[in-house]
Amino acid sequence: MDDVLFARWQMAISLGFHIVFAAIGMSMPLLMVAAEYGFLRTGDRRYYELARTWAKGTAVFFAVGAVSGTVLSFELGLLFPTFMRHAGPVVGMPFSLEGFAFFTEAIFLGIYLYGWDRLRPRAHLAAGVVVAFSGVMSAVFVTIANAWMNAPTGFRVEDGKLVDIDPIQAMRTPFAAHQVIHMVLAAYMATAIGAAAIHAWAILRHGRSELHEYALRIALTVALPATLAQPLIGHFAGQQVAAYQPMKLAAIEGLRATQSYAPLRIGPIEIPGALSLLAYNDPSAVVRGLEEFPAEDWPHGIVRVAFQVMVIIGSVLVVYALWALYLIWKKRAFSSSRRFLLATILAGPLPMLAIEAGWIVTEVGRQPWVIYGVLRTVDSATPVRGLIVPLVLFTLIYVGLAIACVAVLRFHIRKSTQREREL
């Protein structure tokens, strides 16, 4: 394994670790704000305890996400300096705006955490709203930078350099819309279903509890619309990939030969003409196969596996969401069905696995380009050798951070359950 691959692995592990905390850190504030609003509306102390518990969880994930995000920014410059030299003037604006949103979130999260007894209730709630909004905006600007890497615009290439740079036009990359919406919905879905799974487990273990039932209701209120909207956004994303990254589309669909009535393959199932229909709204449309591109440029086969994992998980979660809607229609409490609670626990980790699979599709599917069609990854990597050392070191650090984070969260969950029994 050469050092370029070590550099790519280090970025992949760092991103795979960071995305968990970034997704939860940006979407958890909505849950805590919803719980506090429930307390202000009803006066029920269980909502208050739930809001404080979720606020502590938000702080933990925000802290670890801030650390891992800072590491990522340094790695980007140290491991791929040529990329930063070329792309810095372009992606500098979205990264700067992301920094502004991040610091806004940090400031108001501090106000929220320490202002429970110091601010008027509505002012305190407003601080939480700012945290929730700025967290989303932080994710939006980072995702726009990544979208630009997949469909670069806003410049010309002259003598191997990017000139006539227009940062605003760059931020309007055609990949921005679907990547931003897809990522934000995925974060809300993963966080809300993950939270629902924790509280469903608590209900099964300790018996029915109003605090956990409130939590389950709030979490699923956030999760259900996001889950049902994802297939529509995924369809739009597929059409954009077909238009701007046909080689990636061929790789994720395993399509080797260019053909009309191209089939859609999901596991052992093959639907003739479905890929042409989904990609171009025409079942007879011609879809370009891998044979039209140099074999050395083909993305790694893991792209197709990751895509299949993402689609299968998404389909399972849509069925789960429809089940939840059925219970709502029947006016049955979620906690009244033991099988639904078990399904919620099993569903808990699935959206986060789908996020990881989705980023594999996005990042590995873009290879061998770091800026699609402009700069190859191998040409942007550092010439420094011995990169296996930081790869192993940072992997061990991330494992330690993950263990510490789980331990802290378990402590707060146990404390919230004990306080709920005292109410």
RODREN-185290 format. One record per residue (C-alpha): residue number from 1; x negated, y negated, z. Coordinates in steps of 0.5 Angstrom, whole numbers, plus 2048, in hexadecimal, padded with zeros to 3 digits. Last residue first. Layout:
BEGIN
(nutor NUM; (X; Y; Z))
...
This chain:
BEGIN
(nutor 423; (852; 7E6; 84F))
(nutor 422; (84D; 7EB; 853))
(nutor 421; (84D; 7F0; 84D))
(nutor 420; (84C; 7EB; 848))
(nutor 419; (845; 7E9; 84C))
(nutor 418; (843; 7F0; 84C))
(nutor 417; (844; 7F1; 844))
(nutor 416; (841; 7EA; 843))
(nutor 415; (83B; 7ED; 847))
(nutor 414; (83A; 7F3; 843))
(nutor 413; (83A; 7F0; 83D))
(nutor 412; (835; 7EB; 83F))
(nutor 411; (830; 7F0; 841))
(nutor 410; (831; 7F4; 83B))
(nutor 409; (830; 7EE; 837))
(nutor 408; (829; 7ED; 83A))
(nutor 407; (827; 7F4; 839))
(nutor 406; (829; 7F4; 832))
(nutor 405; (825; 7EE; 831))
(nutor 404; (81F; 7F1; 834))
(nutor 403; (81F; 7F7; 830))
(nutor 402; (81F; 7F3; 82A))
(nutor 401; (81A; 7EE; 82C))
(nutor 400; (815; 7F4; 82D))
(nutor 399; (817; 7F7; 826))
(nutor 398; (815; 7F0; 823))
(nutor 397; (80F; 7F0; 826))
(nutor 396; (80D; 7F7; 824))
(nutor 395; (80F; 7F5; 81D))
(nutor 394; (80B; 7EE; 81E))
(nutor 393; (804; 7F2; 81F))
(nutor 392; (805; 7F8; 81A))
(nutor 391; (806; 7F3; 814))
(nutor 390; (801; 7EE; 817))
(nutor 389; (7FC; 7F4; 817))
(nutor 388; (7FE; 7F7; 810))
(nutor 387; (7FC; 7F0; 80D))
(nutor 386; (7F5; 7F2; 80D))
(nutor 385; (7F3; 7ED; 807))
(nutor 384; (7F4; 7E6; 805))
(nutor 383; (7F6; 7E5; 7FE))
(nutor 382; (7FD; 7E2; 800))
(nutor 381; (803; 7E4; 7FC))
(nutor 380; (806; 7DF; 7F6))
(nutor 379; (803; 7E3; 7F0))
(nutor 378; (805; 7EA; 7F3))
(nutor 377; (80C; 7E7; 7F4))
(nutor 376; (80D; 7E4; 7ED))
(nutor 375; (80F; 7DD; 7EB))
(nutor 374; (814; 7DA; 7E6))
(nutor 373; (819; 7E0; 7E4))
(nutor 372; (81C; 7E0; 7EB))
(nutor 371; (818; 7DC; 7F0))
(nutor 370; (814; 7E2; 7F4))
(nutor 369; (815; 7E7; 7EE))
(nutor 368; (813; 7EE; 7EE))
(nutor 367; (818; 7EE; 7F1))
(nutor 366; (81F; 7EB; 7F1))
(nutor 365; (822; 7F2; 7F3))
(nutor 364; (81E; 7F2; 7F9))
(nutor 363; (820; 7EC; 7FC))
(nutor 362; (828; 7EC; 7FA))
(nutor 361; (829; 7F3; 7FB))
(nutor 360; (825; 7F4; 801))
(nutor 359; (829; 7EE; 804))
(nutor 358; (82F; 7F2; 803))
(nutor 357; (82D; 7F8; 806))
(nutor 356; (82B; 7F4; 80C))
(nutor 355; (832; 7F0; 80C))
(nutor 354; (835; 7F7; 80B))
(nutor 353; (832; 7FA; 811))
(nutor 352; (834; 7F4; 815))
(nutor 351; (83B; 7F5; 813))
(nutor 350; (83B; 7FD; 815))
(nutor 349; (838; 7FC; 81C))
(nutor 348; (83F; 7FB; 81F))
(nutor 347; (843; 7FF; 81B))
(nutor 346; (842; 805; 81F))
(nutor 345; (845; 801; 825))
(nutor 344; (84B; 7FF; 822))
(nutor 343; (84C; 806; 81F))
(nutor 342; (84C; 808; 826))
(nutor 341; (851; 802; 828))
(nutor 340; (855; 804; 823))
(nutor 339; (856; 80B; 825))
(nutor 338; (857; 809; 82C))
(nutor 337; (85D; 805; 829))
(nutor 336; (860; 800; 82F))
(nutor 335; (85A; 7FC; 82F))
(nutor 334; (85C; 7F9; 828))
(nutor 333; (862; 7F6; 82B))
(nutor 332; (868; 7F8; 827))
(nutor 331; (86D; 7F3; 823))
(nutor 330; (86E; 7F8; 81D))
(nutor 329; (86B; 7F3; 819))
(nutor 328; (865; 7F2; 81D))
(nutor 327; (864; 7F9; 81D))
(nutor 326; (865; 7FA; 816))
(nutor 325; (860; 7F4; 815))
(nutor 324; (85B; 7F8; 819))
(nutor 323; (85B; 7FE; 815))
(nutor 322; (85A; 7F9; 80F))
(nutor 321; (854; 7F7; 812))
(nutor 320; (851; 7FE; 813))
(nutor 319; (853; 7FF; 80C))
(nutor 318; (84F; 7F9; 80A))
(nutor 317; (849; 7FB; 80E))
(nutor 316; (849; 802; 80B))
(nutor 315; (848; 7FE; 804))
(nutor 314; (843; 7FA; 806))
(nutor 313; (83F; 7FF; 809))
(nutor 312; (83F; 803; 802))
(nutor 311; (83E; 7FD; 7FE))
(nutor 310; (838; 7FB; 803))
(nutor 309; (835; 802; 803))
(nutor 308; (836; 803; 7FB))
(nutor 307; (832; 7FC; 7FB))
(nutor 306; (82C; 7FE; 7FF))
(nutor 305; (82B; 805; 7FB))
(nutor 304; (82B; 801; 7F5))
(nutor 303; (826; 7FC; 7F7))
(nutor 302; (822; 802; 7FA))
(nutor 301; (820; 804; 7F3))
(nutor 300; (81B; 7FE; 7F3))
(nutor 299; (81C; 7F9; 7EE))
(nutor 298; (81A; 7FA; 7E7))
(nutor 297; (815; 7F5; 7E4))
(nutor 296; (810; 7FB; 7E3))
(nutor 295; (815; 7FE; 7DE))
(nutor 294; (815; 7F8; 7DA))
(nutor 293; (81D; 7F6; 7D9))
(nutor 292; (822; 7F8; 7D3))
(nutor 291; (822; 7FF; 7D6))
(nutor 290; (824; 7FD; 7DD))
(nutor 289; (82B; 7FC; 7DA))
(nutor 288; (82F; 7F6; 7D7))
(nutor 287; (836; 7F6; 7D8))
(nutor 286; (83B; 7F6; 7D1))
(nutor 285; (842; 7F4; 7D3))
(nutor 284; (847; 7F9; 7D1))
(nutor 283; (84A; 7F9; 7D8))
(nutor 282; (84B; 7F1; 7D8))
(nutor 281; (84B; 7ED; 7DE))
(nutor 280; (843; 7EC; 7DD))
(nutor 279; (840; 7EF; 7E3))
(nutor 278; (846; 7F3; 7E6))
(nutor 277; (849; 7F5; 7DF))
(nutor 276; (842; 7F7; 7DC))
(nutor 275; (841; 7FB; 7E3))
(nutor 274; (848; 7FE; 7E3))
(nutor 273; (847; 801; 7DC))
(nutor 272; (847; 808; 7DE))
(nutor 271; (848; 809; 7E5))
(nutor 270; (843; 80E; 7E8))
(nutor 269; (843; 811; 7EF))
(nutor 268; (83E; 815; 7F2))
(nutor 267; (83B; 80F; 7F6))
(nutor 266; (83E; 809; 7F3))
(nutor 265; (83D; 808; 7EC))
(nutor 264; (840; 803; 7E8))
(nutor 263; (840; 805; 7E0))
(nutor 262; (83E; 801; 7DA))
(nutor 261; (843; 800; 7D5))
(nutor 260; (83E; 7FD; 7D1))
(nutor 259; (837; 800; 7D1))
(nutor 258; (82F; 7FE; 7D3))
(nutor 257; (82C; 804; 7D5))
(nutor 256; (829; 805; 7DC))
(nutor 255; (82F; 803; 7E1))
(nutor 254; (82D; 805; 7E8))
(nutor 253; (832; 800; 7EA))
(nutor 252; (82E; 7FC; 7EF))
(nutor 251; (828; 7FC; 7EA))
(nutor 250; (82D; 7FA; 7E4))
(nutor 249; (82F; 7F4; 7E8))
(nutor 248; (828; 7F2; 7EA))
(nutor 247; (826; 7F2; 7E3))
(nutor 246; (82C; 7EE; 7E1))
(nutor 245; (82A; 7E8; 7E5))
(nutor 244; (82D; 7E2; 7E3))
(nutor 243; (834; 7E4; 7E0))
(nutor 242; (835; 7EB; 7E3))
(nutor 241; (832; 7E8; 7EA))
(nutor 240; (838; 7E3; 7EA))
(nutor 239; (83D; 7E8; 7E8))
(nutor 238; (83B; 7EC; 7EE))
(nutor 237; (83B; 7E6; 7F3))
(nutor 236; (842; 7E5; 7F0))
(nutor 235; (844; 7EC; 7F2))
(nutor 234; (841; 7EC; 7F9))
(nutor 233; (845; 7E5; 7FA))
(nutor 232; (84B; 7E9; 7F9))
(nutor 231; (849; 7EF; 7FD))
(nutor 230; (847; 7EB; 803))
(nutor 229; (84D; 7E7; 804))
(nutor 228; (851; 7ED; 808))
(nutor 227; (84B; 7EE; 80D))
(nutor 226; (84B; 7E6; 80E))
(nutor 225; (852; 7E6; 80F))
(nutor 224; (852; 7EC; 814))
(nutor 223; (84C; 7EA; 818))
(nutor 222; (84E; 7E3; 81B))
(nutor 221; (854; 7E6; 81E))
(nutor 220; (851; 7EC; 81F))
(nutor 219; (84C; 7E9; 824))
(nutor 218; (852; 7E5; 827))
(nutor 217; (856; 7EB; 829))
(nutor 216; (851; 7EF; 82B))
(nutor 215; (84E; 7EA; 830))
(nutor 214; (855; 7E9; 833))
(nutor 213; (856; 7F0; 834))
(nutor 212; (84F; 7F0; 837))
(nutor 211; (851; 7EB; 83C))
(nutor 210; (858; 7EE; 83D))
(nutor 209; (855; 7F5; 83F))
(nutor 208; (857; 7FC; 83D))
(nutor 207; (853; 801; 840))
(nutor 206; (84C; 801; 842))
(nutor 205; (849; 805; 83C))
(nutor 204; (84E; 805; 837))
(nutor 203; (84F; 7FD; 838))
(nutor 202; (847; 7FC; 838))
(nutor 201; (846; 800; 832))
(nutor 200; (84B; 7FB; 82E))
(nutor 199; (848; 7F5; 831))
(nutor 198; (841; 7F7; 82E))
(nutor 197; (844; 7F9; 828))
(nutor 196; (848; 7F3; 827))
(nutor 195; (842; 7EF; 828))
(nutor 194; (83E; 7F3; 822))
(nutor 193; (845; 7F2; 81E))
(nutor 192; (844; 7EA; 81F))
(nutor 191; (83D; 7EA; 81E))
(nutor 190; (83D; 7EE; 818))
(nutor 189; (843; 7EA; 815))
(nutor 188; (841; 7E3; 816))
(nutor 187; (83A; 7E5; 814))
(nutor 186; (83C; 7E8; 80D))
(nutor 185; (841; 7E2; 80C))
(nutor 184; (83B; 7DD; 80D))
(nutor 183; (837; 7E2; 808))
(nutor 182; (83C; 7E3; 803))
(nutor 181; (83E; 7DB; 803))
(nutor 180; (837; 7D9; 802))
(nutor 179; (835; 7DE; 7FD))
(nutor 178; (83B; 7DD; 7F9))
(nutor 177; (83A; 7D6; 7F8))
(nutor 176; (833; 7D5; 7F8))
(nutor 175; (831; 7DA; 7F2))
(nutor 174; (833; 7D5; 7ED))
(nutor 173; (82D; 7D0; 7F0))
(nutor 172; (830; 7C9; 7F2))
(nutor 171; (82B; 7C9; 7F7))
(nutor 170; (826; 7C8; 7F1))
(nutor 169; (82A; 7C3; 7EE))
(nutor 168; (829; 7BF; 7F5))
(nutor 167; (822; 7C0; 7F5))
(nutor 166; (820; 7BE; 7EE))
(nutor 165; (819; 7BF; 7EC))
(nutor 164; (816; 7BC; 7E6))
(nutor 163; (811; 7C1; 7E6))
(nutor 162; (80F; 7C8; 7E9))
(nutor 161; (808; 7CB; 7E7))
(nutor 160; (806; 7D0; 7E2))
(nutor 159; (804; 7CB; 7DD))
(nutor 158; (80B; 7C8; 7DD))
(nutor 157; (811; 7CC; 7E0))
(nutor 156; (817; 7C7; 7E1))
(nutor 155; (81B; 7C6; 7E7))
(nutor 154; (822; 7C6; 7EA))
(nutor 153; (824; 7CD; 7E9))
(nutor 152; (822; 7D4; 7EC))
(nutor 151; (827; 7DA; 7EC))
(nutor 150; (824; 7DF; 7F1))
(nutor 149; (81F; 7DA; 7F5))
(nutor 148; (824; 7D5; 7F5))
(nutor 147; (829; 7D9; 7F8))
(nutor 146; (824; 7DA; 7FE))
(nutor 145; (824; 7D3; 7FF))
(nutor 144; (82B; 7D3; 7FF))
(nutor 143; (82B; 7D8; 804))
(nutor 142; (827; 7D4; 809))
(nutor 141; (82B; 7CE; 808))
(nutor 140; (832; 7D2; 809))
(nutor 139; (82F; 7D5; 80F))
(nutor 138; (82D; 7CF; 813))
(nutor 137; (834; 7CC; 811))
(nutor 136; (838; 7D2; 814))
(nutor 135; (834; 7D1; 81B))
(nutor 134; (835; 7C9; 81A))
(nutor 133; (83D; 7CB; 81A))
(nutor 132; (83D; 7CF; 820))
(nutor 131; (838; 7CB; 824))
(nutor 130; (83C; 7C5; 822))
(nutor 129; (843; 7C9; 824))
(nutor 128; (840; 7CB; 82B))
(nutor 127; (83E; 7C3; 82D))
(nutor 126; (845; 7C2; 82B))
(nutor 125; (848; 7C7; 830))
(nutor 124; (843; 7C3; 835))
(nutor 123; (846; 7BD; 833))
(nutor 122; (84D; 7C0; 834))
(nutor 121; (84C; 7C2; 83B))
(nutor 120; (849; 7BC; 83E))
(nutor 119; (841; 7BD; 83E))
(nutor 118; (83D; 7BF; 845))
(nutor 117; (840; 7C5; 847))
(nutor 116; (83F; 7C9; 841))
(nutor 115; (83A; 7C5; 83E))
(nutor 114; (833; 7C9; 83F))
(nutor 113; (835; 7CE; 839))
(nutor 112; (839; 7C9; 835))
(nutor 111; (833; 7C4; 835))
(nutor 110; (82E; 7C9; 834))
(nutor 109; (832; 7CB; 82E))
(nutor 108; (833; 7C4; 82C))
(nutor 107; (82B; 7C3; 82B))
(nutor 106; (82A; 7CA; 828))
(nutor 105; (82F; 7C9; 823))
(nutor 104; (82D; 7C2; 821))
(nutor 103; (826; 7C5; 821))
(nutor 102; (828; 7CA; 81C))
(nutor 101; (82C; 7C6; 817))
(nutor 100; (826; 7C1; 817))
(nutor 99; (821; 7C7; 815))
(nutor 98; (826; 7CA; 810))
(nutor 97; (826; 7C3; 80D))
(nutor 96; (81F; 7C3; 80C))
(nutor 95; (81F; 7CA; 809))
(nutor 94; (824; 7C8; 804))
(nutor 93; (820; 7C2; 802))
(nutor 92; (819; 7C5; 802))
(nutor 91; (81C; 7CB; 7FD))
(nutor 90; (81A; 7C7; 7F7))
(nutor 89; (813; 7C3; 7F9))
(nutor 88; (811; 7CA; 7FD))
(nutor 87; (812; 7CE; 7F7))
(nutor 86; (80B; 7CE; 7F4))
(nutor 85; (807; 7CD; 7FA))
(nutor 84; (80B; 7D2; 7FE))
(nutor 83; (80B; 7D7; 7F9))
(nutor 82; (804; 7D7; 7F8))
(nutor 81; (803; 7D7; 800))
(nutor 80; (807; 7DE; 800))
(nutor 79; (804; 7E1; 807))
(nutor 78; (803; 7DB; 80B))
(nutor 77; (808; 7D6; 808))
(nutor 76; (80E; 7DB; 809))
(nutor 75; (80B; 7DF; 80F))
(nutor 74; (80B; 7D8; 813))
(nutor 73; (813; 7D7; 811))
(nutor 72; (814; 7DE; 813))
(nutor 71; (811; 7DD; 81A))
(nutor 70; (815; 7D7; 81B))
(nutor 69; (81B; 7DB; 819))
(nutor 68; (819; 7E1; 81E))
(nutor 67; (819; 7DC; 824))
(nutor 66; (81F; 7D8; 822))
(nutor 65; (823; 7DF; 821))
(nutor 64; (820; 7E1; 828))
(nutor 63; (823; 7DB; 82B))
(nutor 62; (829; 7DA; 827))
(nutor 61; (82B; 7E2; 829))
(nutor 60; (82A; 7E0; 830))
(nutor 59; (82E; 7DA; 830))
(nutor 58; (834; 7DD; 82D))
(nutor 57; (834; 7E2; 832))
(nutor 56; (834; 7DD; 837))
(nutor 55; (83A; 7DA; 834))
(nutor 54; (83E; 7E0; 833))
(nutor 53; (83E; 7E1; 83A))
(nutor 52; (840; 7DA; 83C))
(nutor 51; (845; 7DB; 837))
(nutor 50; (848; 7E1; 83A))
(nutor 49; (848; 7DF; 841))
(nutor 48; (84C; 7D9; 83E))
(nutor 47; (851; 7DD; 83A))
(nutor 46; (852; 7E1; 841))
(nutor 45; (853; 7DB; 845))
(nutor 44; (85A; 7DA; 841))
(nutor 43; (85B; 7D3; 841))
(nutor 42; (85F; 7D4; 83B))
(nutor 41; (85D; 7CF; 835))
(nutor 40; (856; 7CD; 839))
(nutor 39; (855; 7D4; 83A))
(nutor 38; (857; 7D6; 833))
(nutor 37; (852; 7D0; 830))
(nutor 36; (84D; 7D3; 834))
(nutor 35; (84E; 7DA; 831))
(nutor 34; (84E; 7D7; 82A))
(nutor 33; (848; 7D3; 82B))
(nutor 32; (844; 7D9; 82E))
(nutor 31; (846; 7DD; 827))
(nutor 30; (844; 7D7; 823))
(nutor 29; (83D; 7D7; 826))
(nutor 28; (83C; 7DE; 824))
(nutor 27; (83C; 7DD; 81D))
(nutor 26; (835; 7D9; 81C))
(nutor 25; (831; 7DD; 822))
(nutor 24; (834; 7E4; 81F))
(nutor 23; (832; 7E3; 818))
(nutor 22; (82B; 7E0; 81A))
(nutor 21; (82A; 7E5; 81F))
(nutor 20; (82B; 7EB; 81A))
(nutor 19; (827; 7E7; 815))
(nutor 18; (821; 7E6; 819))
(nutor 17; (81F; 7EE; 819))
(nutor 16; (820; 7EF; 812))
(nutor 15; (81D; 7E9; 810))
(nutor 14; (817; 7EB; 814))
(nutor 13; (817; 7F2; 812))
(nutor 12; (817; 7EF; 80A))
(nutor 11; (812; 7EA; 80B))
(nutor 10; (80D; 7EF; 80E))
(nutor 9; (80F; 7F4; 809))
(nutor 8; (80E; 7EF; 803))
(nutor 7; (807; 7ED; 806))
(nutor 6; (805; 7F4; 807))
(nutor 5; (807; 7F5; 800))
(nutor 4; (802; 7F0; 7FE))
(nutor 3; (7FD; 7F3; 802))
(nutor 2; (7FD; 7F9; 7FE))
(nutor 1; (800; 800; 800))
